[in-house]
Amino acid sequence: MVYRNRSVTKLPYLTPDIAPIEAEFRATPEDFEVEELPAYAPTGAGDHVLAFIEKRDLTTRQAVRQLCEQVGADPNGAGWAGLKDRHAVTRQWVSLFGVPPERLLELELEGLRVLQAARHPHKLRTGHLRGNRFHIRLRKIDPSGIDRMRRVLSQIETVGLPNYYGEQRFGRGGDNADRALLWVLGRSRPPRKAFNRKLEMSALQSELFNRCVAERVENGALGRVYPGDLMKRHDTGGLFDVEDDLEEAQARADRWEISPTGPIFGAKMRWPKSESRAREEALLKGIELTQEHLAKWKRVGPGTRRFVRVSVPKIGASVSDNTVDLDFTLPAGSYATILVREILKRDASPPKTS
């Protein structure tokens, strides 16, 4: 079909002139640690409980299911701000309904601990977090590559990280975008389950967004402001068009006040103008998608805008013998594996699990 040869592993690198660095990654779950930065703290009152959990070698859904089973809570009443990798040590917030916080704190489960628990009036929803803090360990790194690694990190700190979606977004077989395109075009039946329809549509939207970012990376224009671009403010998230005074907009982008956005195509997505709109329309036309197709599936994929780059201003890198520890923070929805991929020049996604 259209996408199978356009995987994340083949997307252009920000630093193609810097040779790959040999290292071992994800030898153990401890090589990938992530901690959520919450959007808010529990209030201490309400029918829900916000629990800060630490899990190892478990998916978020598996961890929440185990918690619900242990305390007799309804899994349908549970929530989380984001799904975290299985092959990792992750600390994240989840919510359960109608459970005393004390019962959660008493639990002792293999690979799963409840670190904090307090009442809250609302269920935790997807996206309710400020970002994620990562600790990444690269083992058996080639000592001759340390200087090259620092050059890669310096470039990311200066230019930003391409805000590609990672391999995890596209399904175990990597063909969810293909599947979605067929039923959006009316050439096959969509999945029966609403969850699967949304999952596949999300993969299609993500693939198209990755293509937009890839074009900028290939042209050395990740942070460049084009006529008609829809820019987004980093402090407030506000969107605005740029048609005049490109020089002033570029100066603000260079100061990391604003950045260009790319399309998460959907009926409710705000379109850019002039040249930028023409490029995005051409991308849809190239795979025979129309705005009428998007309108038909607006409930499954309403659409939005997403930063084409993210700021990673201070990347900690400590070297000991042939091991490197990286510490950095990314906004919610951005992928640490994309940063590691830039260093290794190969796939850094989680290993496939049954």
PyMOL commands that set and color helices and strands:
alter all, ss='L'
color gray80, all
select helices_A, chain A and resi 8-10+29-31+60-71+75-77+101-105+143-159+167-170+176-184+194-218+246-254+274-286+291-296+336-344
alter helices_A, ss='H'
color red, helices_A
select strands_A, chain A and resi 24-25+32-38+48-56+79-80+89-97+112-120+129-139+161-162+230-233+239-241+258-264+304-307+309-310+316-320+323-331
alter strands_A, ss='S'
color yellow, strands_A
deselect
rebuild
show_as cartoon
